[in-house]
Amino acid sequence: MGYLNNSVVTVDAILTKKGRELLARGDGSFRISQFALADDEIDYTLYNTTHPSGSAYYGEAIENMPLLEAFPDETQVMKYKLTTLPRGTAKLPILEAGSASIPLKLGASLTITPQTLNFLGTSQAFESSGYTVMIADVRLLSNFSGVGINSSEAERLNETTTLGTNVSKTVIGTSINLTGTTINTLFGSARTSLTSTITIIGRDSGSRITIPITITKVN
C-alpha cells in the first residue's frame, strides 16, 4: 500500500490472493485489523537547514521526493517501519538472537528464540506479537517455521514451504525452527558450505537484526 502522491491523500493498495479471496466473499471476512507505516523512500540527509528561503523550506527536497507505489512483496518494502515508543525513552530497542551467526551442518536443527533489549522499560523482553523472520534463500533449509503466534497471518506464512528455488521466505513466531537442507547437489562439486542471511524484526518494537547463516556439507 502506498500514497500515489504527496499533495493528495489518495491511497494505492494491492491485495494479496488471500485478501482478494476474502473480499470476494462479501460477508465481512475482509477486515483490516493491523497496519504499519514506513518511510523507506525518504532520504533525511536532504533536510537543508541552510536553505536560502528560510526554515519553511528546510524540508522542501524531501516533500518533493517521488513515493513508492504499492507492491505486494513484504521482503522488499517497508524495511524501515515507523515505531511509537513511550515518552522519555532514552534507549532504542535492539534485538538479540543469541548469536552473531548461525552455523548448521547438513540436516541439523536449531531453534532461535529472539529477545528485545531496552523495550518498554525492561532490559530484555519477548515481544507479545512475536517476530517476523525472513531468510534470503530458503533452499538452505528443509524446515523453516515459526511457533508461538496463532494469528491467521502467522499460520498462512508458516504452512507454506518453498524448496528448489532461490527465493526468500518469511515466517512469524516467538521462536523459529531451522533445519539445514539435506540436498547435497546444492553444493555442487567444489563447495563445502552455503551462506545466506536471516533478518529478524520485532513486530511490536520495529527493531531489526540481520545475521549470516551457513550450512556446511557433511561427507
N, C-alpha and C positions, 0 to 999 in steps of 0.2 A: 504494500500500500504506500502511496506517496502523493504529495501535493503536486498538482500539474504546473503551477507557477507560484511566484512569491507575492503576487498582488491580489489574487482572488482565492479565497479558501475553497478550492474545489479538490476533492479527493479522488484519486485514481486507485481502484482496488482490483486485484486479481484473486479470484477464489481458487483454492485447491480443488482437486477432484472430489474430495470428501465434502468440502464446502458447497460445491455445486449440487452434489447429491442431496444434502440436507435442505438446500434452498428449493430444490425441485419438488420436495415432498409437500411443501405448502402447509405444513401442520405446526409451524412454530419451532421445528427442530433446529433451524438455523438461528443461533443466538450468539452474539459476541459477548463472551464472559471475561476475556482478558485482552489487553493490547499493550504495546510498548512503543516508545518513541526513540528515535536515534538521530544523530547528526553526522553520519558517515561522510557526507559530501561537503561539509563545511571546513574551510581552511582558516583557522582563527589567527594565523600569522598575518592575514590580510587586514586585521584591525589596525587602522592607522591613526595613532594619536597625534600625528604631526600634519594632519590634513589641513591645507591652507584655508579651507572654508569653515573651519571650526568643529566643535565637538559633535554637532548634529550629523556630521559626515564621516565620523571615525569608522563606522561600520558600513559605509556605502558599498565597498567592494564585496563584502560578504553578502549583503542583501541582494546584490545583483548576480550572484552566482547561480548557474543552472542547477536545478534539482533533479535527483534521480527519479525516473518513472518506476512504477511498481514492477517487480518481477518475483516469482514465487520460490526462488531458491534461497532458503534461510541460511545456507552456509556462505553465501556471497553478499549478503546485505545485512544491515543492522548489526555491525560488529561493535559499534560504539553507542550503546544504549544510554539514554538519559536516566539517571537514578535520583530518587529523593531520599536524602539521609536526614536524620534528626538534627535540629538546630543546635549549633555548638559542637558538631562533630570535628574533632581535631585530627583524626587519622582516617585515611581512606581504607575501606575493607580490601583485603587481599586474600587470595586463595592459596591453600596449602594442600598438595596432593600426596604428601608423604615421601616423595622422592623427586629429584630433579630430572630423572629419566626413567623409562620403563623398559628393562631388558627381559625378553621372553625367549625361551627355546621353542623349537617346533612342537606344537601341540600342548605346550604348558599353559596353565591357567593362573589368573591373578585377579583379585578384586581390589578396586580403588574406592576408597571412601573419603572424598574431599571434605575439607573443613574451611570455614571462612574466618579469618582473623580480623580483629578490630571491627566487629559488626554489632550494631545495636548495643553498644556499651559493654560488650563482653570480649575477653581476649581471644576466645575461639568458640565457634558455634557451627551447628549443622543447620543449613537453611531449610525452613519448613516446606518451601516449594521445590526443593531439590536442586539439581544441577543439570544443565544441558551440556552434553559431551559429544564432540564430533571428532572422528578420525578421518584424516585426509585421504587415506587409501584403505578401503575396507577389505581388500584382498589379503591383507596381512593377518586377518583374524578369521577363525572359523566360528567364533561366537563373540558377539559384541552386544550386550544388553544391559539395560538399567533396571534396578529394582528399588522398591520403596515408595514410588509415586504411582497412584492408581487412577490418575485422570485419563480421560479418553485420548488426549493428545499423546501422553506417555505410552499408553497401550498401543496406539497406532504406530508410533515410531519403533517401539521395542519388538513388535511382532514380525517386522519385515527384515529379511536378510538378503544382502547382495553379495554374490560371490562371482569371481571370474572377470570382473570389470573394474578398472581403475577409477573408482568414484568414491566420494565421501559418504559417510553415513552418520546420522545424528540420533542419539538416544537421550532419554531423561530418567533420572533416578537419584536417590540419595547415595547409592552405591552402584558401581559399574563393574560388570563381569567381563573379563577379557580372556580369550583363549587363542593362542597362536595358531596360524594356519598349519595344516598337515599336508599341503600340496608342495612337494619338492620341486616340481617343474617351474615354479615361480622364480626360483633362484638361478635358473639357467645352468650352464656348465662351469662357470668360474666363480660365481658369487657365493659367499658363505653367510651373508646377512642381508636383510631388507630393512629399510628405515622409512618412517613416516612421522607424522606429528599428531598429537591429541590435544584438542582445545577444550578446556572446561570453563563454563560460565555459570556463575551463581544466579539463579533465577529471581532471587529477592534483592541481592546487593548489586548485581550488574558487574561485579568484578570477574576477571578472566585470567587464565594462565594457559600457556601453550608449552607442552613438554614433548621431547622426542620419544619415540618408541622404536625398538629394534628387535626384530625376530631373527634368531640365529639358527642356522641349519644344523641338524643333527645327522651325522653319518650312520 
